């Protein structure tokens, strides 16, 4: 897996959310540098867990759709002397 990287705009939004969380939930003033450092830490150390969960969820959606397509194909199959 390649390194998880965010665009400048994404990083700015996430850093803002980290700072807001620390201010509102922990009553700590957290600077942008510290929040960005924490974001980089989480991306590197636990990002793969979130990434993999997203893949698992996407795979489940895809499997459900493929099953639906498979059923639709069987529904339009014409009867013949040979059955499967």
ABEGO torsion letter per residue (X at the ends): XBBBBBBAAAAAAAAAAAAAAAAAAAGBBBBAAAAAAAAAAAAAAAAAAAAAAAAAAAAAAAAAAAAAAAAAAAAABBBBABBX
